[in-house]
């Protein structure tokens, strides 16, 4: 039996569900898993605090996980002793995580690095890159997102056979179940949230890297190519670019619909106005399935992204997904191959099919995030092809099964065994699947 701790600074819904799956799976193998929470909030997100699951211990280091108060150093150094940690799963390798890394090692424990960085998001150069390589190569095992993350960390000296994938998971069952409930009451939810009959969905923080400005410009090009379209654009989120995105929409002669308060009462109505951009503000995880369930497709246009858990959510809800090829999830979640649709070529020929083969995937499309034109063509194809959306959505549901909380739990335990130099059971290979080749973008 091993005493294992899994640590996140500020726990949100994702962390709680992953931890519960890991705790229960490890218990079946005779191990004890303790969750460690360190901060009561984060300046990077607006997750509503929820009750921590059974077995999670909170060490109060402050209200913002981006700020490590040095006066709490003794508290952090005491975590391994108070939890009896023999193996620790720690996120990343900066500020408080490095201190806790040292504390566990001093106590005689071993470390599994949990990380989402890949070659496209690495920012260390020169001497900083050298220090990073020395740190990474000394981890005892790694637990990462997918194929690009494995390549990156193996290039930094962490043995590939000790790197496991499947870290980026959401509660697929929750999103699938809520989607079914919403679709069974579609009329009621469209009315309550004032949602249009057809819309593309973008969901995330309104910051530069999320690149919602390109999505708005692409939506304008889509409407220009099909003036009769009644498909809207729904944006769920908030951030420093709130005002800029609204201004950009108006600059592009797109109606702006303020829906921040929509859903708070039962007196709404389905929006049947001219196609435009609907701003719903930030929503908690319990509301997000409403927007996924009734959308035609989900778009994540990020300039760069370590992974992109919103894509997992959209796929669990059965949506076709359109993802920038620079996102960490693109290679693993958008599977190469053609959608399983009869007469696909005939169906899509009117929509500039010759531009699509390099970008189409079984469950969606990848695209160059700086090209509004490329994205606009993709939106046109999806808007005019209900059958294509249907088969891509079905493929999403199948593919995302390899990135569940159960997969997280199983591969997290394999990583801890690898870190402790324990033999891996022959009947428990890693479950998460990766692609054989990187996606190509035309």
Number of C-alpha atoms within 10 A of each C-alpha: 9 18 16 26 24 23 23 19 25 21 25 20 19 15 20 20 18 22 25 20 18 25 23 16 20 21 13 9 11 12 16 19 25 22 26 24 19 23 21 17 20 18 10 11 14 14 16 13 12 10 11 17 13 12 14 19 18 16 17 14 22 17 15 17 21 16 14 18 13 11 9 14 14 10 14 19 19 15 19 23 12 10 16 16 24 20 25 28 26 23 21 18 18 12 13 24 19 15 14 23 25 15 19 23 16 12 16 12 20 22 26 27 25 27 21 24 21 24 16 16 16 11 10 12 10 7 9 10 14 12 12 15 17 13 16 20 17 13 19 22 29 32 29 28 29 28 24 26 26 26 15 17 23 17 15 17 15 23 16 15 12 21 27 28 26 26 25 25 24 26 21 21 14 15 25 19 13 19 23 17 14 19 15 11 10 17 15 16 22 22 18 18 24 19 26 25 17 19 24 25 22 25 25 22 23 23 17 14 12 21 22 25 22 22 27 24 20 22 28 22 21 23 20 12 14 14 10 9 16 17 24 26 22 24 26 20 19 21 15 11 16 15 11 12 21 21 14 16 20 14 11 14 11 21 17 18 16 13 17 17 11 19 19 10 9 12 11 17 17 16 17 13 11 13 22 24 24 25 22 21 20 21 18 12 15 11 12 19 24 24 27 27 24 24 26 23 27 26 26 26 29 26 20 19 23 22 27 21 17 18 26 28 25 31 32 31 30 31 30 31 29 28 27 27 26 24 23 27 25 26 22 25 27 28 21 22 11 14 21 14 15 10 8 15 11 9 16 17 12 11 18 12 17 11 13 21 14 15 22 25 23 24 31 31 28 30 27 19 24 16 15 22 20 19 28 22 21 25 24 21 22 23 21 17 14 12 14 23 24 20 19 28 26 20 23 27 22 14 20 24 19 19 26 23 26 24 23 31 23 20 25 29 23 25 30 28 20 20 23 18 13 11 9 14 9 6 6 10 11 17 18 22 15 19 15 10 11 14 21 14 15 13
